[in-house]
Amino acid sequence: MSFFALVLVTVQLLTTGAGAACLVRCHRHHPDQLTCSVHLVAPALLAASVFPLVALLAYRASPALWGLWAVGYNAAALVYIGADTARDVPRGRAARPAGS
């Protein structure tokens, strides 16, 4: 039954990648709609990270599978953090070189 856990972890990683791609695309083409996109993608990232946890606990998964789950969980957190930060940065504000 660890195959079921592997499938769920794979879905988690694919969902995280798709969520990141959606948020990056929205930020580039429609920055004014990024807030709405973050609120839509966040529950999908959370659900995709929690569902494999149940299978990992129930079927005594291998440490490698736990590691993959942790990578996906941390990646989902970073996607959300990046999108939330991009939402808070004003549009058109360029980074200034240090010391100027």
Buried (B, 14 or more C-beta within 10 A) or exposed (E): EBEBBBEBBEBBBEBBBBBBEBBBEBBEEEBEEBBEBBEBBBEBBBEBBEBBBEBBEEBEBEEEBBEBBEBBBEBBBEBBEBBBEBBEEEEEEEEEEEEE
